[in-house]
C-alpha cells in the first residue's frame, strides 16, 4: 500500500516521501497515528503544499529532543529492587519504571516506547539504556540497579 509520510520516521522515510508499506502497518500504525496519508492524487498535492510547514514542525520536535538530550545525556539513575542472594531480581526493570524515575528526578516526560533496552534488566548492576528522542537524536543513560531492603 502506498502512503505519504507526514513526519520523518527512522528507517522508513522522510516527510513528503511516497513509500510502499504493508497494508496493516499503514492502517494500524502510520495512518492511525497521523504519521501518513493514503497516497491518492489529491493527498499528494496537499502534502506538497504543506511540506514546508511539516518540516518546520519536525525541526521543532528535533530541537525539543536535543534540549532533552542535553539534560539527560550521560546521567545515572538508581533503581531499588528486591533481589535474591544470587543478585537476580524478582521481576525486571521495565521501560515504564525507567520513565517514571526520569520524571521523578528531572521532571522530563519520556514515553516508555522511546526507551530501548538491549536486554531485559533482571540482575543487579549498571546498564546502559538508549532513549530514542527523535529519529536523529538518541541519548544514552545509565541505570544502576541496587538491592532494596530484603524481606525476612
N, CA, C and O atoms as a GROMACS GRO file, in nm:
protein
  608
    1UNK      N    1   0.085  -0.118   0.000
    1UNK     CA    2   0.000   0.000   0.000
    1UNK      C    3   0.089   0.124   0.000
    1UNK      O    4   0.185   0.132   0.077
    2UNK      N    5   0.058   0.218  -0.084
    2UNK     CA    6   0.138   0.340  -0.094
    2UNK      C    7   0.080   0.447  -0.001
    2UNK      O    8  -0.041   0.473   0.002
    3UNK      N    9   0.172   0.509   0.077
    3UNK     CA   10   0.133   0.617   0.168
    3UNK      C   11   0.232   0.731   0.155
    3UNK      O   12   0.344   0.713   0.107
    4UNK      N   13   0.190   0.851   0.198
    4UNK     CA   14   0.277   0.968   0.200
    4UNK      C   15   0.308   0.997   0.346
    4UNK      O   16   0.218   1.009   0.429
    5UNK      N   17   0.437   1.008   0.379
    5UNK     CA   18   0.476   1.033   0.517
    5UNK      C   19   0.455   1.179   0.555
    5UNK      O   20   0.487   1.270   0.478
    6UNK      N   21   0.401   1.201   0.675
    6UNK     CA   22   0.378   1.336   0.726
    6UNK      C   23   0.486   1.377   0.826
    6UNK      O   24   0.488   1.491   0.870
    7UNK      N   25   0.574   1.284   0.862
    7UNK     CA   26   0.686   1.316   0.950
    7UNK      C   27   0.800   1.220   0.923
    7UNK      O   28   0.781   1.114   0.862
    8UNK      N   29   0.920   1.258   0.968
    8UNK     CA   30   1.037   1.172   0.950
    8UNK      C   31   1.024   1.053   1.043
    8UNK      O   32   1.000   1.068   1.163
    9UNK      N   33   1.042   0.934   0.987
    9UNK     CA   34   1.035   0.812   1.066
    9UNK      C   35   1.161   0.733   1.037
    9UNK      O   36   1.190   0.699   0.923
   10UNK      N   37   1.236   0.704   1.143
   10UNK     CA   38   1.363   0.634   1.128
   10UNK      C   39   1.349   0.504   1.052
   10UNK      O   40   1.254   0.429   1.076
   11UNK      N   41   1.440   0.476   0.962
   11UNK     CA   42   1.449   0.355   0.881
   11UNK      C   43   1.332   0.337   0.784
   11UNK      O   44   1.323   0.234   0.716
   12UNK      N   45   1.241   0.434   0.777
   12UNK     CA   46   1.128   0.422   0.685
   12UNK      C   47   1.133   0.529   0.578
   12UNK      O   48   1.126   0.497   0.459
   13UNK      N   49   1.144   0.655   0.618
   13UNK     CA   50   1.150   0.762   0.519
   13UNK      C   51   1.136   0.898   0.582
   13UNK      O   52   1.128   0.912   0.704
   14UNK      N   53   1.132   1.001   0.495
   14UNK     CA   54   1.124   1.138   0.544
   14UNK      C   55   0.994   1.204   0.497
   14UNK      O   56   0.918   1.145   0.420
   15UNK      N   57   0.970   1.324   0.544
   15UNK     CA   58   0.847   1.397   0.517
   15UNK      C   59   0.821   1.410   0.367
   15UNK      O   60   0.911   1.443   0.290
   16UNK      N   61   0.696   1.384   0.328
   16UNK     CA   62   0.654   1.402   0.189
   16UNK      C   63   0.690   1.287   0.097
   16UNK      O   64   0.651   1.286  -0.019
   17UNK      N   65   0.763   1.190   0.147
   17UNK     CA   66   0.806   1.077   0.066
   17UNK      C   67   0.690   0.979   0.047
   17UNK      O   68   0.616   0.951   0.142
   18UNK      N   69   0.673   0.928  -0.074
   18UNK     CA   70   0.572   0.826  -0.100
   18UNK      C   71   0.642   0.691  -0.090
   18UNK      O   72   0.735   0.662  -0.164
   19UNK      N   73   0.594   0.610   0.004
   19UNK     CA   74   0.657   0.479   0.026
   19UNK      C   75   0.554   0.368   0.016
   19UNK      O   76   0.434   0.391   0.027
   20UNK      N   77   0.603   0.248  -0.005
   20UNK     CA   78   0.518   0.130  -0.014
   20UNK      C   79   0.539   0.047   0.112
   20UNK      O   80   0.649  -0.001   0.138
   21UNK      N   81   0.432   0.030   0.191
   21UNK     CA   82   0.441  -0.047   0.315
   21UNK      C   83   0.328  -0.149   0.317
   21UNK      O   84   0.236  -0.143   0.236
   22UNK      N   85   0.336  -0.242   0.411
   22UNK     CA   86   0.230  -0.342   0.423
   22UNK      C   87   0.102  -0.275   0.469
   22UNK      O   88   0.105  -0.179   0.546
   23UNK      N   89  -0.008  -0.327   0.422
   23UNK     CA   90  -0.140  -0.268   0.447
   23UNK      C   91  -0.169  -0.252   0.597
   23UNK      O   92  -0.218  -0.147   0.638
   24UNK      N   93  -0.140  -0.353   0.678
   24UNK     CA   94  -0.168  -0.347   0.822
   24UNK      C   95  -0.085  -0.240   0.891
   24UNK      O   96  -0.136  -0.168   0.977
   25UNK      N   97   0.043  -0.229   0.854
   25UNK     CA   98   0.131  -0.128   0.912
   25UNK      C   99   0.080   0.012   0.877
   25UNK      O  100   0.079   0.101   0.962
   26UNK      N  101   0.037   0.029   0.752
   26UNK     CA  102  -0.015   0.159   0.708
   26UNK      C  103  -0.142   0.195   0.787
   26UNK      O  104  -0.151   0.304   0.842
   27UNK      N  105  -0.237   0.104   0.790
   27UNK     CA  106  -0.365   0.132   0.855
   27UNK      C  107  -0.355   0.144   1.006
   27UNK      O  108  -0.406   0.239   1.065
   28UNK      N  109  -0.290   0.047   1.068
   28UNK     CA  110  -0.291   0.038   1.214
   28UNK      C  111  -0.191   0.128   1.283
   28UNK      O  112  -0.211   0.165   1.399
   29UNK      N  113  -0.083   0.166   1.215
   29UNK     CA  114   0.018   0.248   1.280
   29UNK      C  115   0.033   0.385   1.214
   29UNK      O  116   0.007   0.487   1.278
   30UNK      N  117   0.074   0.387   1.089
   30UNK     CA  118   0.105   0.515   1.024
   30UNK      C  119  -0.016   0.607   1.013
   30UNK      O  120  -0.010   0.723   1.054
   31UNK      N  121  -0.126   0.556   0.960
   31UNK     CA  122  -0.243   0.642   0.939
   31UNK      C  123  -0.317   0.665   1.072
   31UNK      O  124  -0.367   0.775   1.097
   32UNK      N  125  -0.324   0.563   1.156
   32UNK     CA  126  -0.392   0.576   1.286
   32UNK      C  127  -0.323   0.681   1.374
   32UNK      O  128  -0.390   0.752   1.448
   33UNK      N  129  -0.190   0.691   1.366
   33UNK     CA  130  -0.116   0.787   1.447
   33UNK      C  131  -0.086   0.917   1.372
   33UNK      O  132  -0.004   0.997   1.416
   34UNK      N  133  -0.153   0.938   1.260
   34UNK     CA  134  -0.139   1.058   1.177
   34UNK      C  135   0.006   1.084   1.136
   34UNK      O  136   0.052   1.198   1.133
   35UNK      N  137   0.076   0.976   1.105
   35UNK     CA  138   0.214   0.986   1.058
   35UNK      C  139   0.218   0.976   0.905
   35UNK      O  140   0.321   1.001   0.844
   36UNK      N  141   0.104   0.938   0.844
   36UNK     CA  142   0.100   0.922   0.699
   36UNK      C  143  -0.044   0.936   0.649
   36UNK      O  144  -0.139   0.928   0.726
   37UNK      N  145  -0.057   0.956   0.517
   37UNK     CA  146  -0.186   0.961   0.448
   37UNK      C  147  -0.184   0.862   0.333
   37UNK      O  148  -0.077   0.826   0.284
   38UNK      N  149  -0.302   0.818   0.290
   38UNK     CA  150  -0.310   0.735   0.170
   38UNK      C  151  -0.254   0.815   0.053
   38UNK      O  152  -0.273   0.936   0.047
   39UNK      N  153  -0.185   0.749  -0.038
   39UNK     CA  154  -0.120   0.819  -0.149
   39UNK      C  155  -0.215   0.837  -0.268
   39UNK      O  156  -0.193   0.781  -0.375
   40UNK      N  157  -0.320   0.916  -0.247
   40UNK     CA  158  -0.408   0.950  -0.359
   40UNK      C  159  -0.354   1.076  -0.426
   40UNK      O  160  -0.270   1.146  -0.369
   41UNK      N  161  -0.402   1.105  -0.548
   41UNK     CA  162  -0.352   1.224  -0.619
   41UNK      C  163  -0.380   1.352  -0.541
   41UNK      O  164  -0.295   1.441  -0.535
   42UNK      N  165  -0.499   1.360  -0.480
   42UNK     CA  166  -0.534   1.479  -0.402
   42UNK      C  167  -0.442   1.495  -0.281
   42UNK      O  168  -0.395   1.605  -0.252
   43UNK      N  169  -0.416   1.383  -0.210
   43UNK     CA  170  -0.330   1.389  -0.092
   43UNK      C  171  -0.187   1.426  -0.128
   43UNK      O  172  -0.121   1.498  -0.053
   44UNK      N  173  -0.137   1.378  -0.242
   44UNK     CA  174  -0.001   1.411  -0.284
   44UNK      C  175   0.010   1.562  -0.309
   44UNK      O  176   0.108   1.624  -0.268
   45UNK      N  177  -0.090   1.620  -0.375
   45UNK     CA  178  -0.090   1.765  -0.400
   45UNK      C  179  -0.098   1.842  -0.268
   45UNK      O  180  -0.028   1.942  -0.249
   46UNK      N  181  -0.182   1.794  -0.177
   46UNK     CA  182  -0.199   1.859  -0.046
   46UNK      C  183  -0.069   1.858   0.034
   46UNK      O  184  -0.032   1.959   0.094
   47UNK      N  185   0.000   1.744   0.035
   47UNK     CA  186   0.125   1.732   0.110
   47UNK      C  187   0.233   1.822   0.051
   47UNK      O  188   0.313   1.879   0.125
   48UNK      N  189   0.236   1.834  -0.080
   48UNK     CA  190   0.334   1.924  -0.144
   48UNK      C  191   0.315   2.067  -0.095
   48UNK      O  192   0.412   2.139  -0.075
   49UNK      N  193   0.187   2.109  -0.076
   49UNK     CA  194   0.158   2.244  -0.029
   49UNK      C  195   0.205   2.265   0.115
   49UNK      O  196   0.260   2.370   0.148
   50UNK      N  197   0.184   2.166   0.199
   50UNK     CA  198   0.213   2.186   0.342
   50UNK      C  199   0.348   2.125   0.384
   50UNK      O  200   0.376   2.116   0.504
   51UNK      N  201   0.429   2.086   0.288
   51UNK     CA  202   0.558   2.022   0.318
   51UNK      C  203   0.649   2.111   0.403
   51UNK      O  204   0.711   2.063   0.497
   52UNK      N  205   0.658   2.239   0.369
   52UNK     CA  206   0.746   2.330   0.445
   52UNK      C  207   0.698   2.343   0.589
   52UNK      O  208   0.778   2.350   0.682
   53UNK      N  209   0.567   2.346   0.607
   53UNK     CA  210   0.510   2.356   0.741
   53UNK      C  211   0.543   2.230   0.822
   53UNK      O  212   0.577   2.238   0.941
   54UNK      N  213   0.534   2.114   0.757
   54UNK     CA  214   0.568   1.988   0.823
   54UNK      C  215   0.716   1.984   0.861
   54UNK      O  216   0.752   1.934   0.967
   55UNK      N  217   0.802   2.037   0.772
   55UNK     CA  218   0.945   2.042   0.801
   55UNK      C  219   0.974   2.130   0.922
   55UNK      O  220   1.059   2.098   1.004
   56UNK      N  221   0.901   2.243   0.933
   56UNK     CA  222   0.918   2.332   1.049
   56UNK      C  223   0.881   2.259   1.178
   56UNK      O  224   0.951   2.269   1.279
   57UNK      N  225   0.769   2.184   1.174
   57UNK     CA  226   0.725   2.109   1.292
   57UNK      C  227   0.830   2.005   1.331
   57UNK      O  228   0.859   1.985   1.448
   58UNK      N  229   0.886   1.939   1.227
   58UNK     CA  230   0.986   1.836   1.253
   58UNK      C  231   1.112   1.898   1.314
   58UNK      O  232   1.172   1.840   1.405
   59UNK      N  233   1.152   2.015   1.264
   59UNK     CA  234   1.270   2.084   1.320
   59UNK      C  235   1.246   2.122   1.466
   59UNK      O  236   1.336   2.114   1.549
   60UNK      N  237   1.123   2.163   1.495
   60UNK     CA  238   1.088   2.200   1.632
   60UNK      C  239   1.095   2.077   1.724
   60UNK      O  240   1.146   2.084   1.835
   61UNK      N  241   1.043   1.963   1.674
   61UNK     CA  242   1.050   1.839   1.751
   61UNK      C  243   1.195   1.799   1.775
   61UNK      O  244   1.231   1.754   1.883
   62UNK      N  245   1.278   1.818   1.671
   62UNK     CA  246   1.419   1.782   1.682
   62UNK      C  247   1.488   1.872   1.784
   62UNK      O  248   1.572   1.826   1.862
   63UNK      N  249   1.453   2.001   1.785
   63UNK     CA  250   1.512   2.096   1.880
   63UNK      C  251   1.473   2.057   2.023
   63UNK      O  252   1.558   2.058   2.112
   64UNK      N  253   1.345   2.022   2.044
   64UNK     CA  254   1.300   1.979   2.176
   64UNK      C  255   1.373   1.852   2.219
   64UNK      O  256   1.411   1.837   2.335
   65UNK      N  257   1.393   1.761   2.124
   65UNK     CA  258   1.464   1.636   2.153
   65UNK      C  259   1.608   1.665   2.193
   65UNK      O  260   1.662   1.602   2.284
   66UNK      N  261   1.672   1.762   2.124
   66UNK     CA  262   1.810   1.797   2.158
   66UNK      C  263   1.818   1.861   2.296
   66UNK      O  264   1.914   1.838   2.370
   67UNK      N  265   1.717   1.943   2.333
   67UNK     CA  266   1.713   2.003   2.467
   67UNK      C  267   1.706   1.894   2.574
   67UNK      O  268   1.778   1.899   2.674
   68UNK      N  269   1.618   1.796   2.552
   68UNK     CA  270   1.605   1.684   2.647
   68UNK      C  271   1.736   1.606   2.651
   68UNK      O  272   1.781   1.565   2.758
   69UNK      N  273   1.796   1.585   2.534
   69UNK     CA  274   1.923   1.513   2.524
   69UNK      C  275   2.030   1.580   2.612
   69UNK      O  276   2.102   1.512   2.684
   70UNK      N  277   2.038   1.713   2.604
   70UNK     CA  278   2.138   1.787   2.683
   70UNK      C  279   2.114   1.770   2.833
   70UNK      O  280   2.209   1.769   2.912
   71UNK      N  281   1.986   1.759   2.872
   71UNK     CA  282   1.953   1.747   3.014
   71UNK      C  283   1.984   1.608   3.070
   71UNK      O  284   2.023   1.595   3.186
   72UNK      N  285   1.966   1.504   2.987
   72UNK     CA  286   1.978   1.369   3.042
   72UNK      C  287   2.102   1.291   2.995
   72UNK      O  288   2.126   1.181   3.043
   73UNK      N  289   2.180   1.348   2.901
   73UNK     CA  290   2.293   1.270   2.848
   73UNK      C  291   2.391   1.232   2.960
   73UNK      O  292   2.418   1.311   3.049
   74UNK      N  293   2.440   1.112   2.953
   74UNK     CA  294   2.536   1.053   3.048
   74UNK      C  295   2.494   1.066   3.194
   74UNK      O  296   2.580   1.068   3.282
   75UNK      N  297   2.366   1.073   3.222
   75UNK     CA  298   2.320   1.076   3.361
   75UNK      C  299   2.306   0.933   3.410
   75UNK      O  300   2.295   0.839   3.332
   76UNK      N  301   2.307   0.920   3.542
   76UNK     CA  302   2.290   0.789   3.602
   76UNK      C  303   2.169   0.792   3.694
   76UNK      O  304   2.156   0.882   3.778
   77UNK      N  305   2.081   0.695   3.679
   77UNK     CA  306   1.961   0.685   3.761
   77UNK      C  307   1.968   0.556   3.841
   77UNK      O  308   2.014   0.454   3.791
   78UNK      N  309   1.921   0.562   3.964
   78UNK     CA  310   1.928   0.446   4.052
   78UNK      C  311   1.789   0.387   4.073
   78UNK      O  312   1.691   0.458   4.094
   79UNK      N  313   1.783   0.254   4.066
   79UNK     CA  314   1.658   0.181   4.086
   79UNK      C  315   1.681   0.084   4.201
   79UNK      O  316   1.779   0.009   4.202
   80UNK      N  317   1.590   0.086   4.298
   80UNK     CA  318   1.598  -0.011   4.408
   80UNK      C  319   1.499  -0.123   4.380
   80UNK      O  320   1.380  -0.098   4.360
   81UNK      N  321   1.550  -0.245   4.380
   81UNK     CA  322   1.465  -0.361   4.355
   81UNK      C  323   1.496  -0.472   4.453
   81UNK      O  324   1.609  -0.486   4.499
   82UNK      N  325   1.395  -0.552   4.484
   82UNK     CA  326   1.416  -0.669   4.568
   82UNK      C  327   1.494  -0.772   4.487
   82UNK      O  328   1.466  -0.793   4.369
   83UNK      N  329   1.594  -0.835   4.551
   83UNK     CA  330   1.675  -0.931   4.479
   83UNK      C  331   1.705  -1.054   4.564
   83UNK      O  332   1.688  -1.054   4.686
   84UNK      N  333   1.748  -1.159   4.495
   84UNK     CA  334   1.786  -1.282   4.565
   84UNK      C  335   1.932  -1.270   4.607
   84UNK      O  336   1.997  -1.169   4.580
   85UNK      N  337   1.983  -1.372   4.673
   85UNK     CA  338   2.123  -1.372   4.714
   85UNK      C  339   2.215  -1.383   4.593
   85UNK      O  340   2.332  -1.345   4.602
   86UNK      N  341   2.164  -1.435   4.481
   86UNK     CA  342   2.244  -1.451   4.357
   86UNK      C  343   2.245  -1.324   4.273
   86UNK      O  344   2.286  -1.327   4.157
   87UNK      N  345   2.202  -1.213   4.329
   87UNK     CA  346   2.194  -1.083   4.261
   87UNK      C  347   2.096  -1.083   4.145
   87UNK      O  348   2.108  -1.002   4.053
   88UNK      N  349   1.998  -1.173   4.148
   88UNK     CA  350   1.892  -1.173   4.047
   88UNK      C  351   1.772  -1.100   4.105
   88UNK      O  352   1.745  -1.107   4.225
   89UNK      N  353   1.699  -1.031   4.017
   89UNK     CA  354   1.584  -0.953   4.064
   89UNK      C  355   1.458  -1.038   4.063
   89UNK      O  356   1.444  -1.132   3.985
   90UNK      N  357   1.366  -1.001   4.152
   90UNK     CA  358   1.231  -1.057   4.146
   90UNK      C  359   1.159  -0.973   4.041
   90UNK      O  360   1.116  -0.861   4.070
   91UNK      N  361   1.144  -1.025   3.921
   91UNK     CA  362   1.089  -0.946   3.811
   91UNK      C  363   1.202  -0.880   3.735
   91UNK      O  364   1.315  -0.928   3.736
   92UNK      N  365   1.172  -0.768   3.669
   92UNK     CA  366   1.276  -0.697   3.594
   92UNK      C  367   1.243  -0.548   3.591
   92UNK      O  368   1.134  -0.506   3.630
   93UNK      N  369   1.340  -0.468   3.545
   93UNK     CA  370   1.320  -0.324   3.535
   93UNK      C  371   1.263  -0.297   3.396
   93UNK      O  372   1.328  -0.327   3.295
   94UNK      N  373   1.144  -0.241   3.390
   94UNK     CA  374   1.073  -0.216   3.264
   94UNK      C  375   1.090  -0.071   3.219
   94UNK      O  376   1.121   0.016   3.301
   95UNK      N  377   1.069  -0.043   3.089
   95UNK     CA  378   1.076   0.096   3.040
   95UNK      C  379   0.981   0.191   3.112
   95UNK      O  380   1.015   0.308   3.131
   96UNK      N  381   0.862   0.144   3.153
   96UNK     CA  382   0.769   0.232   3.225
   96UNK      C  383   0.830   0.278   3.358
   96UNK      O  384   0.814   0.393   3.398
   97UNK      N  385   0.900   0.188   3.424
   97UNK     CA  386   0.964   0.221   3.552
   97UNK      C  387   1.078   0.321   3.530
   97UNK      O  388   1.096   0.414   3.609
   98UNK      N  389   1.155   0.302   3.422
   98UNK     CA  390   1.265   0.393   3.391
   98UNK      C  391   1.210   0.533   3.360
   98UNK      O  392   1.266   0.633   3.406
   99UNK      N  393   1.100   0.540   3.283
   99UNK     CA  394   1.043   0.671   3.250
   99UNK      C  395   0.991   0.741   3.376
   99UNK      O  396   1.001   0.863   3.386
  100UNK      N  397   0.935   0.666   3.470
  100UNK     CA  398   0.887   0.726   3.597
  100UNK      C  399   1.004   0.782   3.677
  100UNK      O  400   0.994   0.890   3.735
  101UNK      N  401   1.115   0.709   3.680
  101UNK     CA  402   1.232   0.754   3.756
  101UNK      C  403   1.289   0.882   3.696
  101UNK      O  404   1.325   0.974   3.769
  102UNK      N  405   1.296   0.888   3.563
  102UNK     CA  406   1.347   1.010   3.496
  102UNK      C  407   1.255   1.127   3.527
  102UNK      O  408   1.303   1.238   3.552
  103UNK      N  409   1.123   1.103   3.525
  103UNK     CA  410   1.028   1.211   3.555
  103UNK      C  411   1.041   1.258   3.700
  103UNK      O  412   1.038   1.378   3.727
  104UNK      N  413   1.056   1.163   3.793
  104UNK     CA  414   1.070   1.200   3.935
  104UNK      C  415   1.197   1.279   3.961
  104UNK      O  416   1.196   1.374   4.039
  105UNK      N  417   1.307   1.240   3.897
  105UNK     CA  418   1.436   1.307   3.921
  105UNK      C  419   1.449   1.439   3.848
  105UNK      O  420   1.492   1.538   3.908
  106UNK      N  421   1.413   1.444   3.719
  106UNK     CA  422   1.440   1.562   3.636
  106UNK      C  423   1.316   1.632   3.581
  106UNK      O  424   1.328   1.732   3.511
  107UNK      N  425   1.197   1.581   3.613
  107UNK     CA  426   1.071   1.639   3.562
  107UNK      C  427   1.070   1.643   3.408
  107UNK      O  428   1.019   1.738   3.348
  108UNK      N  429   1.126   1.539   3.345
  108UNK     CA  430   1.126   1.528   3.199
  108UNK      C  431   1.039   1.408   3.163
  108UNK      O  432   1.064   1.296   3.208
  109UNK      N  433   0.938   1.432   3.079
  109UNK     CA  434   0.850   1.323   3.039
  109UNK      C  435   0.907   1.250   2.920
  109UNK      O  436   0.929   1.310   2.814
  110UNK      N  437   0.930   1.121   2.936
  110UNK     CA  438   0.978   1.036   2.827
  110UNK      C  439   0.883   0.918   2.819
  110UNK      O  440   0.858   0.850   2.918
  111UNK      N  441   0.830   0.894   2.700
  111UNK     CA  442   0.738   0.782   2.682
  111UNK      C  443   0.815   0.651   2.693
  111UNK      O  444   0.927   0.640   2.643
  112UNK      N  445   0.754   0.551   2.757
  112UNK     CA  446   0.821   0.421   2.767
  112UNK      C  447   0.856   0.361   2.630
  112UNK      O  448   0.952   0.286   2.618
  113UNK      N  449   0.779   0.394   2.527
  113UNK     CA  450   0.808   0.341   2.393
  113UNK      C  451   0.938   0.397   2.335
  113UNK      O  452   0.994   0.337   2.244
  114UNK      N  453   0.986   0.511   2.388
  114UNK     CA  454   1.112   0.569   2.341
  114UNK      C  455   1.232   0.498   2.400
  114UNK      O  456   1.342   0.506   2.345
  115UNK      N  457   1.212   0.428   2.511
  115UNK     CA  458   1.322   0.364   2.582
  115UNK      C  459   1.350   0.227   2.520
  115UNK      O  460   1.260   0.144   2.506
  116UNK      N  461   1.476   0.207   2.483
  116UNK     CA  462   1.515   0.085   2.415
  116UNK      C  463   1.613   0.008   2.502
  116UNK      O  464   1.726   0.052   2.526
  117UNK      N  465   1.568  -0.108   2.551
  117UNK     CA  466   1.655  -0.193   2.632
  117UNK      C  467   1.722  -0.295   2.542
  117UNK      O  468   1.655  -0.361   2.462
  118UNK      N  469   1.855  -0.309   2.555
  118UNK     CA  470   1.926  -0.409   2.475
  118UNK      C  471   1.881  -0.548   2.519
  118UNK      O  472   1.841  -0.631   2.436
  119UNK      N  473   1.888  -0.572   2.648
  119UNK     CA  474   1.841  -0.697   2.709
  119UNK      C  475   1.755  -0.660   2.828
  119UNK      O  476   1.762  -0.548   2.879
  120UNK      N  477   1.673  -0.755   2.874
  120UNK     CA  478   1.595  -0.729   2.994
  120UNK      C  479   1.688  -0.709   3.113
  120UNK      O  480   1.790  -0.778   3.126
  121UNK      N  481   1.653  -0.615   3.199
  121UNK     CA  482   1.735  -0.590   3.319
  121UNK      C  483   1.679  -0.678   3.430
  121UNK      O  484   1.576  -0.647   3.490
  122UNK      N  485   1.749  -0.790   3.457
  122UNK     CA  486   1.700  -0.887   3.555
  122UNK      C  487   1.799  -0.914   3.667
  122UNK      O  488   1.776  -1.000   3.752
  123UNK      N  489   1.911  -0.839   3.668
  123UNK     CA  490   2.010  -0.858   3.774
  123UNK      C  491   2.053  -0.722   3.830
  123UNK      O  492   2.022  -0.618   3.773
  124UNK      N  493   2.124  -0.726   3.941
  124UNK     CA  494   2.178  -0.604   3.998
  124UNK      C  495   2.298  -0.560   3.914
  124UNK      O  496   2.361  -0.642   3.848
  125UNK      N  497   2.328  -0.430   3.914
  125UNK     CA  498   2.443  -0.381   3.839
  125UNK      C  499   2.411  -0.254   3.762
  125UNK      O  500   2.308  -0.191   3.783
  126UNK      N  501   2.503  -0.218   3.670
  126UNK     CA  502   2.485  -0.099   3.587
  126UNK      C  503   2.452  -0.139   3.444
  126UNK      O  504   2.511  -0.233   3.390
  127UNK      N  505   2.358  -0.068   3.384
  127UNK     CA  506   2.315  -0.098   3.248
  127UNK      C  507   2.306   0.031   3.168
  127UNK      O  508   2.268   0.134   3.222
  128UNK      N  509   2.341   0.025   3.040
  128UNK     CA  510   2.328   0.141   2.952
  128UNK      C  511   2.197   0.125   2.876
  128UNK      O  512   2.169   0.021   2.817
  129UNK      N  513   2.117   0.232   2.879
  129UNK     CA  514   1.986   0.231   2.813
  129UNK      C  515   1.985   0.340   2.707
  129UNK      O  516   2.030   0.452   2.731
  130UNK      N  517   1.934   0.307   2.588
  130UNK     CA  518   1.924   0.403   2.478
  130UNK      C  519   1.783   0.460   2.475
  130UNK      O  520   1.685   0.386   2.484
  131UNK      N  521   1.773   0.592   2.462
  131UNK     CA  522   1.643   0.658   2.453
  131UNK      C  523   1.634   0.727   2.318
  131UNK      O  524   1.715   0.814   2.287
  132UNK      N  525   1.534   0.688   2.237
  132UNK     CA  526   1.513   0.748   2.105
  132UNK      C  527   1.423   0.870   2.122
  132UNK      O  528   1.301   0.857   2.130
  133UNK      N  529   1.483   0.989   2.126
  133UNK     CA  530   1.408   1.112   2.145
  133UNK      C  531   1.350   1.163   2.013
  133UNK      O  532   1.248   1.232   2.012
  134UNK      N  533   1.415   1.130   1.902
  134UNK     CA  534   1.378   1.174   1.767
  134UNK      C  535   1.451   1.078   1.674
  134UNK      O  536   1.552   1.020   1.713
  135UNK      N  537   1.401   1.059   1.550
  135UNK     CA  538   1.472   0.967   1.461
  135UNK      C  539   1.621   0.998   1.444
  135UNK      O  540   1.699   0.909   1.408
  136UNK      N  541   1.662   1.122   1.469
  136UNK     CA  542   1.803   1.159   1.454
  136UNK      C  543   1.872   1.193   1.586
  136UNK      O  544   1.989   1.233   1.585
  137UNK      N  545   1.801   1.179   1.699
  137UNK     CA  546   1.859   1.212   1.830
  137UNK      C  547   1.838   1.095   1.926
  137UNK      O  548   1.725   1.058   1.958
  138UNK      N  549   1.951   1.038   1.973
  138UNK     CA  550   1.945   0.930   2.070
  138UNK      C  551   2.030   0.968   2.191
  138UNK      O  552   2.140   1.022   2.178
  139UNK      N  553   1.977   0.939   2.309
  139UNK     CA  554   2.052   0.965   2.432
  139UNK      C  555   2.082   0.832   2.501
  139UNK      O  556   2.003   0.738   2.494
  140UNK      N  557   2.197   0.826   2.567
  140UNK     CA  558   2.231   0.707   2.645
  140UNK      C  559   2.239   0.747   2.791
  140UNK      O  560   2.304   0.845   2.827
  141UNK      N  561   2.172   0.669   2.875
  141UNK     CA  562   2.177   0.692   3.019
  141UNK      C  563   2.218   0.563   3.087
  141UNK      O  564   2.209   0.454   3.029
  142UNK      N  565   2.263   0.575   3.212
  142UNK     CA  566   2.299   0.457   3.290
  142UNK      C  567   2.190   0.432   3.391
  142UNK      O  568   2.140   0.524   3.456
  143UNK      N  569   2.153   0.306   3.405
  143UNK     CA  570   2.059   0.264   3.507
  143UNK      C  571   2.137   0.175   3.604
  143UNK      O  572   2.192   0.072   3.565
  144UNK      N  573   2.141   0.217   3.730
  144UNK     CA  574   2.213   0.139   3.832
  144UNK      C  575   2.108   0.071   3.919
  144UNK      O  576   2.029   0.137   3.986
  145UNK      N  577   2.108  -0.060   3.917
  145UNK     CA  578   2.011  -0.137   3.995
  145UNK      C  579   2.079  -0.181   4.125
  145UNK      O  580   2.178  -0.254   4.124
  146UNK      N  581   2.022  -0.134   4.237
  146UNK     CA  582   2.078  -0.169   4.368
  146UNK      C  583   1.972  -0.246   4.448
  146UNK      O  584   1.852  -0.233   4.423
  147UNK      N  585   2.017  -0.326   4.544
  147UNK     CA  586   1.919  -0.404   4.621
  147UNK      C  587   1.840  -0.318   4.718
  147UNK      O  588   1.894  -0.229   4.783
  148UNK      N  589   1.710  -0.345   4.726
  148UNK     CA  590   1.626  -0.278   4.826
  148UNK      C  591   1.640  -0.356   4.957
  148UNK      O  592   1.708  -0.459   4.961
  149UNK      N  593   1.575  -0.309   5.062
  149UNK     CA  594   1.582  -0.383   5.188
  149UNK      C  595   1.526  -0.521   5.162
  149UNK      O  596   1.422  -0.535   5.097
  150UNK      N  597   1.594  -0.624   5.210
  150UNK     CA  598   1.547  -0.761   5.188
  150UNK      C  599   1.436  -0.794   5.286
  150UNK      O  600   1.436  -0.749   5.400
  151UNK      N  601   1.342  -0.872   5.239
  151UNK     CA  602   1.228  -0.912   5.323
  151UNK      C  603   1.267  -1.039   5.398
  151UNK      O  604   1.309  -1.137   5.337
  152UNK      N  605   1.255  -1.036   5.528
  152UNK     CA  606   1.293  -1.150   5.611
  152UNK      C  607   1.171  -1.235   5.645
  152UNK      O  608   1.184  -1.336   5.714
   0.00000   0.00000   0.00000
